Amino acid sequence: MDVAETEHTRGSTELTGSRLEFETLISDLSSTFINLPAGEVDGAIENALRGVCEILGLDLAVLWQWSANAPDVIAPTHSYPALEGVLPPEPLHEEQFPWIRQEILAGRVVALSSLGQFPPEASVDREYCRHYGVRSHLSLPLSVGGEPPVGLIGFNTLGAERDWPDVVVKRLQLIAQVFTNALARRRTDEALRDSEERLSLAADSAGAGLWVLDYATRVFWVTARTRSIFGFSPDEAITMERFEAAVHPDDLGLVREVIARSAGPGGGPVNADYRIGIPGESGERWVSSRGRPHLTPAGEPDRLTGVTIDISERKHAEDALRASEARLASGAELAGLAFYEVDFDAGTMYSDDRLRDLCGVPADQVAGLGVLDFWMEHVHPDDSPWVVESRRQMHRGEQERLSIEYRYLHPGGDERWIQHLAGAAARDAGGRAVRTYGVIRDVTDRKRAEEEAHELSRRLIRAQEEERALLARELHDDVSQRLAVLAIEVGRAELAAADGEQAEAMQAVREGLVSLSEDVHSLAYQLHPSVLEELGLAEALRAECGRRTRRGELDVSADLGPLPPALTRDSALCLFRVAQEALGNVARHARAGHANVTLRQLGDGLLLAVSDDGVGFEPGRSGEGMHLGLASMSERVRLVHGTLDIESAPGQGTKVIAWVPIGGEET
């Protein structure tokens, strides 16, 4: 018998010896790995590998696992080298042990007493073992429940060849199974822990607290976030009684009802918003809980899993919004405002009942843009073109807001005045309005009152002008003539009187009468300029400018263009009175040295401008006398459907600009 045969025989004896010690090791391992915490699995496997090698006289034991990130790589995760100087193995690629890999993946044991037992197709594997000094090798697949192997355990001898009796292999397979179960349980625990951590992190990020209620024990498992929401202390047990104590008394019935329903036949979901009280906090919180029961294999609910979030801010915002909407609705009701919103992309329009009533929209007109079409069809024909144009400008972004008043032909037969305010809620990339909103209200009564006020103003101004004309004629034809006669008589008396004091007195009386006659004549002119009727507006303005210049009130120049022959009496009188009032304001308030009156035809109207080089003023802060004068001018211009603008600033003079239509309405 040679040395190799002697060593082989001695190894077999050692493998079959110490049977009791080996069985004891297996028994101890089985009990050790039952319910072993995940954090202790690695150390227990390392100790078990050392025990196996010491009892069986093995030189190297390695537990390999396939990498989840690189399926073609198997990595050593646990090892025990019995000999000094043996380095831990490196990860292997599939091309380094192709035959063994194939056998292990097929679930077969690889037991080789010598390298010569490798089949011809395992030359790569044989060379790998020879390179690392392996003399005998045993590989056992690691698999659970018929699943594909997740790795293998390799036992090796480096100094001598060894047999692998079936009884030893079967016992080592038991150890491999124990390891596999422990690793699988740890992977499951780690996956569950990772899942719980991700779920908890996601829940915390969303401000949500997770909880589980055990129906049998009526005890909750809760996360730290849940404890924070309910004000539970970190270490207190959360029983049903503790939970119910946190619920607002007025909401406790609701909470009990939904929990009881979830535990009933079929197990309904939990969905409840309720209030809770927090110790040490004033007021209350609103929370929202959602949950779903889990059933036993027999179909009976055994636990309720759910999530709770703090919705206090949302509830407070909803309360504030409801209060705001109520105030808005009350204000709209008092103001008579009707609301609508149009979504052109969706082709829909919302309109409230007030709008439908105001516009007389039929009850069956509800779909699409029917209300919008109905409204447009009933806008007064004379107003429809400019109403459509105003809407077009807003829709195209040429103006941000729509603020118009127009007439509306109500289906009931009456004509109404509508005040309409609108804006764009959203626009597309090209600036076109895709969603608009607006309010309308009936201002017919206001318009009628305004018309009545305008009509009253017309009558008052007409009566005023007629009274002025009558008074001017009386002054001119009676008082002025009598003063002239009296001045003549005094002049005769002056000639007949002897020289001296009597003659001087008569001369003074005569001169006073002449001056008084001129003043009466000027007053009659201001009351009713006859030149306006006799020679027209241009000559009347020239006369007014000349009169003020002659009296030394102001240096006034006139720049009057050719006027159309069709100018109405009211338009001419309006422009004359505006010029007269403006020049009067300049003389009384402006402290100006020069003023200019300009009159030009502009379009289908006349444009009058009265400017000065005086001290100017802020238009919104004019004095009382000037304010009344401006109001009078504005009312006169408005009654002939014209416009009036005032341009002024402190130290920059003033310009009054009036435009009236040539063919204005007679008052």
C-alpha positions in Angstrom: 0.0 0.0 0.0 1.5 3.3 -1.0 1.4 6.7 0.9 -1.6 8.1 -1.1 -3.7 5.0 -0.4 -2.7 5.1 3.2 -3.8 8.8 3.5 -7.1 8.0 1.6 -7.9 5.2 4.1 -7.0 7.4 7.1 -9.3 10.2 5.8 -12.2 7.8 5.3 -11.8 6.7 8.9 -11.8 10.3 10.1 -15.0 11.1 8.1 -16.8 8.1 9.6 -15.4 8.6 13.0 -16.7 11.0 15.6 -20.3 10.2 14.4 -21.8 11.2 17.7 -20.0 14.5 17.7 -21.2 15.2 14.2 -24.8 14.3 15.0 -24.7 16.5 18.0 -23.5 19.4 15.8 -26.4 19.0 13.4 -28.9 18.9 16.3 -27.4 22.0 17.8 -27.5 23.8 14.5 -31.1 23.0 13.9 -32.1 24.4 17.3 -29.8 27.4 16.9 -31.2 28.6 13.6 -34.9 28.4 14.7 -36.2 31.9 15.0 -32.6 33.3 14.8 -32.6 37.1 14.5 -31.6 38.3 11.0 -28.6 40.1 12.4 -27.1 36.9 13.9 -27.4 34.7 10.9 -24.0 35.5 9.4 -22.1 34.7 12.6 -24.0 31.5 13.2 -23.1 30.3 9.7 -19.5 31.1 10.1 -19.4 29.2 13.5 -21.2 26.2 11.9 -18.7 26.0 9.0 -15.8 26.0 11.5 -17.5 23.2 13.5 -18.1 21.1 10.4 -14.5 21.5 9.3 -13.1 20.7 12.7 -15.2 17.6 13.2 -14.7 16.2 9.6 -11.1 17.3 9.2 -11.8 19.6 6.2 -9.5 22.4 5.1 -11.8 24.9 3.6 -15.6 25.5 3.6 -17.2 28.3 1.5 -20.8 29.4 1.1 -21.4 31.0 -2.3 -24.4 33.1 -3.4 -25.3 34.3 -6.8 -25.3 38.1 -7.1 -28.7 39.7 -7.6 -27.1 42.5 -9.7 -24.8 40.2 -11.8 -26.4 36.8 -12.4 -23.2 35.5 -14.1 -21.2 36.1 -10.9 -21.2 34.0 -7.7 -19.7 35.6 -4.6 -18.3 34.0 -1.4 -20.4 35.3 1.5 -19.3 33.0 4.3 -16.1 30.9 4.6 -13.8 29.1 7.0 -10.2 28.2 6.1 -8.7 25.7 8.5 -5.1 26.2 7.3 -3.1 29.4 7.8 -2.2 31.3 4.7 -5.3 30.3 2.8 -6.8 33.5 1.5 -10.6 33.9 1.3 -11.8 33.1 -2.3 -12.7 35.8 -4.8 -16.0 36.0 -6.7 -16.2 33.7 -9.6 -17.6 34.3 -13.1 -19.6 31.5 -14.7 -16.9 30.8 -17.3 -14.5 29.8 -14.4 -16.6 26.8 -13.2 -19.1 26.0 -16.0 -19.6 22.3 -15.2 -20.1 22.7 -11.5 -22.4 25.6 -12.1 -24.5 23.5 -14.5 -24.7 20.7 -12.0 -25.7 22.9 -9.1 -28.3 24.8 -11.1 -29.8 21.4 -12.0 -30.0 20.6 -8.2 -27.4 17.9 -8.2 -24.6 17.3 -5.7 -21.0 17.3 -6.9 -18.9 14.9 -4.8 -15.3 14.4 -6.0 -12.8 12.4 -4.0 -10.0 13.4 -6.4 -9.6 15.7 -9.3 -9.3 12.7 -11.6 -13.0 12.1 -11.1 -13.9 15.3 -13.1 -15.5 14.3 -16.4 -13.8 15.3 -19.6 -16.2 18.2 -20.2 -15.2 19.7 -16.8 -11.6 20.5 -17.7 -12.0 24.2 -16.9 -13.4 23.3 -13.4 -10.6 20.8 -12.9 -7.9 23.3 -13.7 -9.4 25.9 -11.4 -9.3 23.4 -8.5 -5.8 22.3 -9.3 -4.7 26.0 -9.5 -6.0 26.5 -5.9 -4.6 23.2 -4.5 -7.9 21.5 -4.1 -7.5 17.7 -3.7 -11.2 16.7 -2.9 -14.3 18.7 -3.4 -18.0 18.6 -2.4 -20.6 21.1 -3.7 -24.2 21.2 -2.3 -26.9 23.4 -3.9 -28.7 25.9 -1.7 -32.4 25.9 -2.6 -35.8 26.3 -0.8 -39.0 24.6 -1.7 -38.0 23.4 -5.2 -37.0 27.0 -6.2 -33.8 27.4 -8.4 -30.6 27.3 -6.2 -29.5 30.7 -4.8 -26.0 29.4 -4.3 -23.9 26.5 -3.1 -21.7 25.3 -0.2 -18.3 24.0 -1.1 -16.3 21.7 1.2 -12.6 21.1 0.2 -9.5 19.3 1.3 -6.2 20.8 0.4 -3.6 18.4 1.9 -5.0 14.9 1.1 -7.8 13.3 -0.9 -11.0 12.2 1.0 -14.0 10.1 0.3 -17.6 11.6 0.7 -19.7 8.8 2.1 -23.5 9.1 1.5 -24.2 9.3 5.2 -21.9 12.3 5.5 -23.2 14.0 2.3 -26.8 13.6 3.5 -25.9 15.2 6.9 -24.2 18.0 5.2 -27.2 18.5 3.0 -29.3 18.9 6.2 -26.8 21.6 7.3 -27.1 23.3 3.8 -30.9 23.2 4.1 -30.6 24.9 7.6 -28.4 27.6 6.1 -30.6 28.1 3.1 -33.7 28.5 5.3 -32.0 31.0 7.6 -30.7 33.0 4.6 -34.1 32.9 2.9 -35.8 34.0 6.1 -33.3 36.8 6.5 -33.8 37.9 2.9 -37.5 37.9 3.6 -37.1 39.9 6.8 -34.8 42.4 5.1 -37.1 42.8 2.2 -40.0 43.3 4.5 -38.0 45.7 6.6 -36.9 47.6 3.5 -40.5 47.6 2.3 -41.7 48.9 5.6 -39.0 51.5 5.7 -39.9 52.7 2.2 -43.6 52.7 3.0 -42.9 54.5 6.3 -40.6 57.0 4.5 -43.3 57.6 1.8 -46.0 57.9 4.4 -43.8 60.4 6.5 -43.1 62.4 3.3 -46.9 62.6 2.8 -47.5 63.4 6.4 -49.3 60.2 6.9 -49.3 57.9 9.9 -49.6 54.1 9.4 -51.5 51.8 11.9 -52.8 48.3 12.3 -55.7 47.3 14.5 -55.9 43.7 15.8 -59.6 43.0 16.1 -59.0 40.2 18.7 -56.8 42.2 21.1 -58.2 45.6 20.2 -54.6 46.9 20.3 -53.1 49.2 17.6 -49.6 49.0 16.1 -48.7 52.6 15.0 -45.8 54.4 13.5 -44.0 57.4 15.1 -45.9 59.7 12.7 -49.2 58.3 13.9 -48.2 58.9 17.5 -47.3 62.5 16.6 -50.6 63.1 14.9 -52.7 61.8 17.8 -50.4 63.1 20.6 -49.6 59.6 21.9 -46.4 59.2 23.9 -43.5 57.2 22.3 -43.8 54.2 24.6 -47.5 53.9 25.6 -49.6 51.0 24.4 -52.4 52.2 22.1 -55.5 50.3 23.0 -58.9 50.9 21.6 -59.9 52.8 24.8 -56.8 55.0 24.5 -57.6 55.7 20.8 -61.3 56.5 21.5 -60.3 58.9 24.3 -58.5 61.0 21.7 -61.6 61.2 19.4 -63.9 64.2 19.7 -67.1 63.2 21.6 -69.3 64.4 18.8 -67.4 62.2 16.2 -66.9 59.1 18.4 -70.2 57.5 17.1 -69.1 57.8 13.5 -65.6 56.3 14.2 -67.1 53.4 16.1 -69.6 52.8 13.3 -67.0 52.5 10.5 -64.7 50.3 12.6 -67.6 48.0 13.5 -68.6 47.8 9.8 -65.1 46.9 8.8 -65.1 44.0 11.2 -68.5 42.8 10.1 -69.4 40.2 7.4 -67.5 41.0 4.2 -65.4 43.6 6.0 -66.1 47.0 4.6 -63.4 49.7 4.1 -62.8 52.5 6.6 -63.2 56.0 5.3 -63.8 58.7 7.9 -62.9 62.4 8.7 -63.2 63.3 12.3 -61.9 65.6 15.0 -59.4 64.7 17.8 -58.1 66.5 20.9 -54.4 66.7 21.7 -53.4 67.0 25.4 -51.8 70.4 26.1 -53.2 71.9 22.9 -56.1 74.3 22.6 -58.7 73.7 20.0 -59.0 70.5 17.9 -57.4 68.8 14.9 -59.1 67.3 11.9 -57.8 63.9 10.7 -58.7 61.6 7.8 -58.4 57.9 8.3 -58.6 55.3 5.5 -58.3 51.6 6.1 -59.0 48.1 4.8 -59.6 44.9 6.7 -57.4 41.8 6.1 -59.2 38.4 6.2 -58.2 35.0 7.5 -58.2 32.0 5.1 -61.7 31.3 6.4 -62.8 34.8 5.2 -63.0 36.4 8.7 -61.5 39.9 9.3 -58.6 39.6 11.8 -56.9 43.0 11.5 -57.5 46.5 10.0 -54.6 48.2 8.3 -54.8 51.9 7.5 -53.4 55.4 7.2 -54.2 58.7 8.9 -53.3 62.2 7.9 -53.8 65.5 9.5 -56.2 67.6 7.4 -56.7 70.5 9.8 -55.3 73.0 7.4 -57.4 71.7 4.6 -60.5 71.8 6.8 -59.8 75.3 8.0 -59.2 76.4 4.4 -62.5 74.7 3.4 -64.3 76.6 6.2 -62.7 79.8 5.2 -63.6 79.2 1.5 -67.2 78.3 2.4 -67.5 81.5 4.5 -65.9 83.5 1.6 -68.3 81.9 -0.9 -71.2 82.7 1.4 -70.2 86.4 1.7 -69.6 86.5 -2.1 -73.0 85.0 -2.8 -74.6 87.4 -0.4 -72.8 90.3 -2.0 -73.8 89.1 -5.5 -77.4 88.7 -4.4 -77.5 92.2 -3.0 -75.8 93.7 -6.0 -77.9 91.6 -8.4 -74.8 90.0 -10.0 -75.2 87.0 -12.3 -72.2 84.8 -12.9 -71.0 82.7 -15.8 -67.9 80.8 -17.0 -67.1 79.6 -20.5 -64.6 76.8 -21.4 -64.0 77.1 -25.1 -61.8 74.0 -25.3 -64.4 71.8 -23.7 -67.2 73.6 -25.5 -69.2 74.2 -22.2 -70.6 77.1 -20.3 -71.7 77.4 -16.7 -74.3 80.0 -15.8 -76.1 80.5 -12.5 -79.8 80.7 -12.1 -79.7 84.5 -11.8 -78.1 84.9 -15.2 -80.6 82.5 -16.8 -83.5 84.5 -15.3 -82.0 87.9 -16.2 -81.5 86.9 -19.8 -84.7 84.8 -20.1 -82.8 81.7 -21.1 -85.2 78.7 -21.6 -85.0 75.8 -19.2 -84.0 73.4 -21.9 -81.0 75.5 -23.0 -78.3 73.8 -21.0 -75.9 71.8 -23.2 -72.6 73.1 -24.6 -72.5 76.8 -25.5 -76.2 77.2 -26.0 -76.6 79.9 -23.3 -73.8 81.9 -24.9 -75.4 81.7 -28.3 -78.8 82.6 -26.9 -77.4 85.7 -25.1 -75.6 86.9 -28.3 -78.8 86.5 -30.3 -80.7 88.8 -28.0 -78.2 91.7 -27.8 -79.8 94.8 -29.3 -79.0 94.9 -33.1 -77.6 98.5 -32.8 -75.2 97.4 -30.0 -74.3 93.9 -31.2 -71.4 94.9 -33.6 -69.4 96.8 -31.0 -70.2 94.3 -28.2 -68.9 91.5 -30.5 -65.8 93.6 -31.3 -65.2 94.2 -27.6 -65.4 90.5 -26.8 -63.0 89.7 -29.7 -60.4 92.2 -28.4 -60.5 90.6 -25.0 -60.4 87.0 -26.4 -57.3 87.9 -28.5 -55.6 89.6 -25.6 -55.8 93.1 -27.0 -57.4 94.1 -23.8 -57.3 92.3 -20.4 -60.8 93.2 -19.2 -64.2 93.7 -20.7 -66.4 96.5 -19.1 -69.4 97.5 -21.3 -73.0 98.5 -21.1 -75.5 97.6 -23.8 -79.1 97.0 -24.5 -80.6 93.5 -24.4 -83.9 92.4 -25.9 -85.4 90.1 -23.3 -87.6 87.3 -24.7 -90.4 88.6 -22.5 -90.7 91.6 -24.8 -89.0 94.4 -22.8 -85.7 96.1 -23.5 -83.1 96.0 -20.8 -79.8 97.6 -20.1 -77.0 95.2 -19.1 -73.7 96.0 -17.4 -71.1 93.4 -18.3 -67.7 92.8 -16.7 -65.5 89.9 -18.0 -62.0 88.6 -18.0 -59.8 85.7 -19.2 -59.2 82.9 -16.7 -56.8 81.1 -19.0 -55.1 81.7 -22.3 -53.3 79.3 -24.7 -49.7 79.8 -25.9 -50.8 82.2 -28.5 -52.6 84.4 -26.0 -56.1 83.4 -27.1 -58.6 83.1 -24.2 -59.6 79.5 -23.7 -61.6 80.0 -20.5 -63.4 83.2 -19.6 -65.6 84.3 -16.7 -67.8 87.3 -16.1 -70.7 88.9 -14.2 -73.7 90.8 -15.6 -76.4 92.8 -13.9 -79.6 94.6 -14.9 -79.0 98.4 -14.8 -82.2 99.3 -16.6 -83.6 101.2 -13.6 -80.3 103.2 -13.3 -80.2 103.9 -17.0 -83.8 105.2 -16.9 -83.0 107.3 -13.9 -80.0 108.7 -15.8 -82.1 109.4 -18.8 -84.6 111.2 -16.7 -81.8 113.2 -15.1 -80.4 114.0 -18.5 -83.8 115.1 -19.7 -84.2 117.2 -16.6 -80.8 118.8 -17.3 -81.8 119.5 -20.9 -85.0 121.2 -19.8 -83.2 123.2 -17.1 -80.4 124.3 -19.5 -83.1 125.2 -22.1 -85.1 127.1 -19.6 -81.9 128.8 -18.3 -80.9 129.9 -21.9 -84.4 131.1 -22.6 -84.5 133.1 -19.3 -81.0 134.5 -20.1 -82.2 135.5 -23.6 -85.3 137.2 -22.2 -83.2 139.0 -19.5 -80.6 140.0 -22.1 -83.3 141.4 -24.4 -84.8 143.4 -21.5 -81.4 144.8 -20.5 -80.5 145.6 -24.1 -83.9 146.9 -25.4 -85.1 148.6 -22.2 -82.6 149.3 -19.5 -79.7 150.0 -21.9 -81.9 152.3 -24.1 -83.2 154.2 -21.0 -79.7 154.6 -19.8 -78.7 156.0 -23.2 -81.6 158.4 -23.2 -80.7 159.5 -19.6 -77.1 160.0 -20.6 -78.2 162.2 -23.5 -80.4 164.3 -21.2 -77.6 164.7 -18.7 -75.3 165.7 -21.6 -77.7 168.5 -22.5 -77.9 169.7 -19.0 -74.2 169.7 -18.9 -74.1 172.0 -21.9 -76.7 174.3 -20.5 -75.1 174.6 -17.1 -72.7 177.4 -16.3 -69.1 176.6 -15.9 -68.1 175.5 -12.5 -68.9 172.8 -10.1 -72.4 172.2 -11.5 -71.0 171.5 -15.0 -68.3 169.1 -13.5 -70.9 167.2 -11.6 -73.1 166.8 -14.6 -70.1 165.6 -16.6 -69.3 163.0 -14.0 -72.9 161.8 -14.0 -72.9 161.5 -17.8 -69.7 159.5 -17.8 -71.0 157.2 -15.1 -74.2 156.6 -17.1 -72.1 155.8 -20.2 -70.0 153.3 -18.3 -73.1 151.8 -16.7 -74.6 151.4 -20.1 -71.6 149.6 -21.4 -71.6 147.2 -18.4 -75.3 146.5 -18.9 -74.6 145.8 -22.6 -71.7 143.5 -21.6 -73.9 141.7 -19.1 -76.6 141.3 -21.7 -74.0 139.8 -24.1 -72.8 137.3 -21.5 -76.3 136.3 -20.8 -77.2 135.8 -24.4 -74.7 136.6 -27.2 -77.0 137.7 -30.0 -74.0 137.6 -32.3 -74.0 133.7 -32.0 -77.4 133.6 -33.6 -76.8 136.4 -36.1 -73.2 135.7 -37.3 -72.4 132.1 -36.0 -70.0 130.4 -33.6 -66.7 131.7 -35.1 -67.7 135.3 -34.9 -69.2 134.9 -31.4 -65.9 133.4 -30.2 -63.9 136.2 -31.8 -66.1 138.7 -30.1 -65.7 137.0 -26.8 -61.9 137.0 -27.1 -61.8 140.6 -28.2 -64.2 141.7 -25.4 -62.0 140.1 -22.7 -58.9 141.6 -24.2 -60.4 145.1 -24.4 -61.5 144.9 -20.7 -57.9 144.1 -19.7 -58.8 140.8 -18.1 -56.6 138.7 -20.3 -54.7 138.7 -23.6 -56.7 136.2 -25.7 -56.0 135.1 -29.2 -58.3 133.1 -31.5 -57.4 130.6 -34.1 -60.6 129.5 -35.8 -60.7 127.3 -38.8 -63.6 127.1 -41.4 -66.7 125.6 -39.9 -69.4 123.4 -41.5 -72.7 125.1 -42.3 -74.7 122.2 -40.7 -73.7 122.9 -37.1 -76.7 122.7 -34.8 -77.7 125.5 -32.5 -77.2 123.2 -29.4 -73.6 122.3 -30.5 -72.7 125.9 -31.2 -74.2 127.1 -28.0 -72.4 124.3 -26.1 -69.0 125.2 -27.5 -69.5 128.9 -26.9 -70.5 128.3 -23.3 -67.5 126.0 -22.7 -65.1 128.7 -24.1 -66.8 131.4 -22.1 -66.6 129.4 -18.9 -63.0 128.3 -19.6 -61.9 131.9 -20.2 -63.7 133.0 -17.1 -61.8 130.3 -15.0 -58.5 131.5 -16.6 -59.3 135.1 -15.6 -60.4 134.2 -12.1 -58.0 131.4 -11.1 -55.1 130.9 -13.5 -53.1 134.1 -13.0 -52.2 133.7 -16.7 -50.9 136.4 -19.1 -52.2 134.8 -22.3 -54.8 132.4 -23.4 -55.6 130.9 -26.8 -58.9 129.6 -28.3 -58.7 127.1 -31.1 -61.5 125.7 -33.1 -61.2 123.0 -35.8 -63.3 120.4 -37.5 -62.3 116.9 -36.5 -64.1 114.0 -38.1 -67.8 114.4 -37.9 -67.5 117.0 -35.1 -65.8 120.2 -33.9 -62.9 120.3 -31.5 -62.5 123.3 -29.3 -59.4 123.9 -27.2 -58.8 126.7 -24.7 -55.3 126.9 -23.3 -53.4 129.2 -21.0 -49.9 129.8 -19.6 -51.1 130.1 -16.0 -50.3 128.3 -12.8 -52.2 125.1 -13.6 -53.7 122.7 -11.1 -54.3 119.1 -10.3 -57.6 118.1 -12.1 -58.8 116.1 -9.1 -58.1 118.9 -6.6 -59.6 122.0 -8.3 -61.2 124.7 -6.1 -64.9 124.9 -5.5 -65.6 127.6 -8.0 -63.5 126.0 -10.7 -65.0 122.6 -9.9 -68.5 123.9 -10.4 -67.4 125.5 -13.7 -65.9 122.3 -14.9 -69.0 120.3 -13.9 -71.2 122.8 -15.8 -69.0 122.4 -18.9 -69.0 118.6 -18.6 -72.8 118.4 -18.3 -73.3 120.7 -21.3 -70.9 118.6 -23.5 -72.5 115.3 -22.4 -76.0 116.5 -23.2 -75.0 117.0 -26.9 -73.1 113.6 -26.8 -69.7 115.1 -26.9 -66.5 114.6 -24.8 -64.6 116.9 -22.5 -61.0 116.5 -21.3 -58.9 118.7 -18.9 -55.1 118.7 -19.2 -53.3 120.5 -16.4 -50.5 120.3 -14.0 -49.1 122.7 -11.3 -46.9 125.3 -13.1 -47.7 124.0 -16.6 -50.9 125.8 -17.5 -54.3 124.3 -18.4 -56.0 123.1 -21.6 -59.7 122.5 -21.9 -60.6 120.3 -24.9 -64.2 119.8 -25.9 -65.5 117.8 -28.9 -69.1 117.8 -30.0 -70.8 116.2 -33.0 -71.7 118.5 -35.8 -75.2 117.1 -36.1 -75.9 116.8 -32.4 -79.4 116.3 -30.9 -81.3 119.5 -30.3 -82.2 120.2 -26.7 
